[in-house]
Amino acid sequence: MHDMCPEDVRGEGRAYEWTYFDGTSRRLLVTDEETRFPTGELIVSRTDVSGVITMCNDALVHLSGYSREELVGTSHAILRHPDMPRSVFADLWSTVGQGTRWTGYMKNLRRDGGYYWVYATVIPKVVDGVVVGHTSVRREPSRAKVEELSAVYATMRDEEGRG
Ligand SMILES: Cc1cc2nc3c(=O)[nH]c(=O)nc-3n(C[C@H](O)[C@H](O)[C@H](O)COP(=O)(O)O)c2cc1C
């Protein structure tokens, strides 16, 4: 994944040198601009077993700000926001790894440094007892839950230690 560029970011972004689970890193530029989830739409993407995007709908392209070409073939972690606790993703991966669907709230990072919240359901595809890929469907999140989880996730991040 490429570093985020100041030309693509709306306003002054806070810079983070972010290291992903696989050991690769990338410079993030993060602003406080929220884009609201479009009412009535669904965001859908599919990944291979390791979380590399294999398909996505137009709603993900619009909300994330990335082109389809930038998303397909790239890890879903391209949308990872530094405010998200690591333990949320650990829970996601351990749940889908057992062949069970996971639901939860995610704050995602846009290409322009802003963010959007989603309520996500991640469904593993199991063939002959083996997980071979995943589908994620996101709906508009409840505002009350977004407010509540912004505070909960901030506490969890502090306890985990930043970075
Ligand atoms: C189907 C599917 C959809 C995912 N959607 C997102 C997403 O929208 N945002 C996100 O940050 N991570 C998403 N993830 C989790 C990422 O793959 C990744 O684990 C996460 O961003 C944390 O990055 P890291 O594991 O490299 O630390 C998704 C995973 C799967 C399997």
The ligand as an ORCA input file, in Angstrom:
! r2SCAN-3c Opt
* xyz 0 1
  C     -14.459     -9.238      4.442
  C     -13.577     -8.343      5.289
  C     -13.863     -6.988      5.339
  C     -13.068     -6.121      6.105
  N     -13.391     -4.799      6.127
  C     -12.599     -3.943      6.809
  C     -12.887     -2.550      6.807
  O     -13.861     -2.084      6.223
  N     -12.042     -1.740      7.494
  C     -10.964     -2.217      8.173
  O     -10.232     -1.418      8.769
  N     -10.680     -3.538      8.195
  C     -11.473     -4.398      7.535
  N     -11.187     -5.735      7.564
  C     -10.051     -6.201      8.405
  C      -8.715     -6.003      7.720
  O      -8.471     -7.122      6.896
  C      -7.564     -5.865      8.746
  O      -7.488     -6.978      9.594
  C      -7.721     -4.605      9.608
  O      -7.862     -3.465      8.810
  C      -6.560     -4.378     10.561
  O      -5.357     -4.335      9.872
  P      -4.161     -5.290     10.311
  O      -4.775     -6.650     10.537
  O      -3.171     -5.268      9.199
  O      -3.626     -4.657     11.552
  C     -11.954     -6.634      6.826
  C     -11.672     -8.004      6.767
  C     -12.483     -8.856      6.023
  C     -12.183    -10.338      5.983
*
